[in-house]
């Protein structure tokens, strides 16, 4: 039973619903691979599995940190690997589900991530420079020191760029060299769920509208009211950033919604860099072409010999 099925792909393609059906069919449990769903109280804006869904199938790596806690790749891998061992020890199937490519591939490829304690002074220095000179300034420094890490990181993701520079300065070695890989001792299957761009963008717009109707503004207002700063990394995610700007009077509600939709579409392009259609490790399923569940279940039965 030491097998893992990963359901990956861009946001809003239906990964959550597919994973739920697969887990129910194969007596499995779900491990999240979403860098925002780990935070408690951030439910609507992260499209977190509903309480009803979580009651039907156990979900791991959801609600494991407060928004002001430090949560990075090393901690994710420790928790995910512990979850896998727990699931397998009870004879259950494991399903990894989410769109954070770094989390997915780190687990599937066995990245050996350096455990380096945060250097808050250095981080403050680099973040201040990014604020003063622009994100491209610190990204350019990273590109000079560690071209491979710079190639993989979006310049706008200042937090991760700063972390890569922190590792370089603390260890004297590029992050891309520190993170060696040790292939996992279990077989895995990656199922990619994709939609044509036009349909995907329609779903994204509908999802954002549904979030607003579900009370997303009040969710963010509540987080701010509990003392969580809009400058926290957890609050920098798409949606939370724009609603914070709205509540601060910097954007109208209509502008915040429009920015959320635009930024989510841009984020999809970033996700597609992690999950490429020509990646032979991923079995792609077109969610617009037919019965996604039966196709996915059939592949899992054939490739990993899972039994429904």
Residue pairs with C-beta under 8 A, 6 or more apart in sequence:
1 88
1 91
1 92
1 93
2 88
2 185
2 186
2 187
3 93
3 94
3 186
3 187
3 188
3 189
3 304
3 306
4 84
4 94
4 95
4 96
4 108
4 186
4 187
4 188
4 189
5 22
5 28
5 93
5 94
5 95
5 96
5 188
5 189
5 191
5 300
5 304
5 306
6 33
6 95
6 96
6 97
6 104
6 108
6 188
6 189
6 190
6 191
7 15
7 18
7 19
7 22
7 95
7 96
7 97
7 191
7 193
7 296
8 15
8 33
8 97
8 98
8 99
8 101
8 104
8 190
8 191
8 192
8 193
8 275
8 282
9 15
9 99
9 192
9 193
9 194
9 271
9 275
10 99
10 194
10 195
10 200
10 268
10 271
10 272
10 275
11 47
11 99
11 204
11 264
11 267
11 268
11 271
12 47
12 195
12 200
12 203
12 204
12 207
12 264
12 268
13 193
13 194
13 195
13 200
13 203
13 287
14 193
14 287
14 292
15 97
15 98
15 99
15 193
16 47
16 49
16 53
16 97
18 191
18 193
18 292
18 293
18 296
19 30
19 95
19 97
20 30
20 49
20 53
20 56
20 57
21 293
21 297
22 28
22 95
22 293
22 296
22 297
22 300
23 29
23 30
23 57
23 93
23 95
24 56
24 57
25 293
25 297
25 308
26 93
26 95
26 297
26 300
26 306
26 307
26 308
27 92
27 93
28 57
28 87
28 92
28 93
28 94
28 95
29 57
29 58
29 59
29 60
29 83
29 87
29 92
29 93
29 94
29 95
30 49
30 57
30 58
30 59
30 60
30 95
30 96
30 97
31 59
31 60
31 61
31 80
31 83
31 84
31 87
31 94
31 95
31 96
31 97
32 38
32 49
32 59
32 60
32 61
32 62
32 97
32 98
33 61
33 80
33 96
33 97
33 98
33 99
33 100
33 103
33 104
33 107
34 46
34 61
34 98
34 99
34 100
34 103
35 71
35 76
35 100
35 102
35 103
36 42
36 45
36 46
36 234
36 237
37 46
37 47
37 48
37 49
37 61
37 62
37 63
37 98
38 61
38 62
38 63
38 64
38 65
38 71
38 76
39 46
39 63
39 65
39 66
39 67
39 69
39 71
39 234
40 63
40 64
40 65
40 66
40 67
41 66
41 67
41 219
41 222
41 223
41 226
42 48
42 67
42 219
42 223
42 234
42 237
42 240
43 219
44 211
44 214
44 215
44 216
44 219
45 211
45 216
45 219
45 220
45 237
45 238
45 239
45 240
45 243
46 237
47 207
47 211
48 62
48 63
49 59
49 62
53 59
54 62
60 79
60 80
60 83
60 87
61 76
61 79
61 80
61 83
64 71
64 79
65 71
67 223
67 228
67 232
67 234
67 235
68 228
68 229
68 232
68 234
70 118
71 234
72 163
73 102
73 103
73 106
73 111
73 113
74 113
74 114
74 115
76 103
76 106
77 106
77 107
77 111
77 113
80 96
80 103
80 107
81 107
83 94
84 94
84 186
87 93
87 94
88 94
93 306
96 104
96 107
96 108
98 104
99 271
99 275
101 271
101 273
101 274
101 275
102 274
104 190
104 274
104 275
105 111
105 274
106 113
107 184
108 184
108 188
108 190
109 181
109 183
109 184
110 181
110 182
110 183
110 184
111 179
111 180
111 181
112 179
112 180
112 181
112 182
113 178
113 179
114 167
114 171
114 175
114 178
114 179
116 166
116 167
116 170
116 171
118 166
119 166
119 169
119 170
122 165
122 166
122 169
122 170
123 162
123 166
126 138
126 162
126 165
126 166
127 158
127 162
129 137
129 138
130 137
130 138
130 158
130 161
130 162
135 155
135 156
135 158
135 161
136 155
138 158
138 161
138 162
138 165
139 150
139 153
139 155
139 161
141 165
142 149
142 150
142 153
142 161
142 164
142 165
142 168
143 150
143 151
145 165
145 168
145 174
146 164
146 168
146 174
146 175
146 176
148 174
148 176
149 164
149 174
149 175
149 176
150 161
150 164
152 176
153 160
153 161
153 164
154 160
154 270
155 161
159 233
159 236
163 175
164 175
167 173
167 174
167 175
167 178
168 174
168 175
171 178
187 304
189 283
189 299
189 300
189 303
189 304
190 281
190 282
190 283
191 282
191 283
191 285
191 296
191 299
191 300
192 275
192 277
192 279
192 282
192 283
192 284
192 285
193 284
193 285
193 287
193 292
194 277
194 284
194 285
194 286
194 287
195 203
195 286
195 287
195 288
196 288
199 288
200 268
201 265
204 261
204 264
204 265
204 268
205 261
207 264
208 239
208 257
208 260
208 261
208 264
209 257
211 239
212 257
216 239
216 243
217 243
217 246
217 247
217 253
220 240
220 243
220 244
220 247
221 247
223 235
223 240
224 230
224 244
224 247
228 234
228 235
229 235
230 240
230 241
230 244
230 248
234 240
235 241
235 244
238 260
238 263
238 264
238 267
239 260
242 251
242 256
242 257
242 259
242 260
242 263
243 256
245 251
245 256
246 252
246 253
246 255
246 256
251 259
275 282
276 282
277 284
283 299
283 303
285 292
285 295
285 296
285 299
297 308
300 306
301 307
301 308
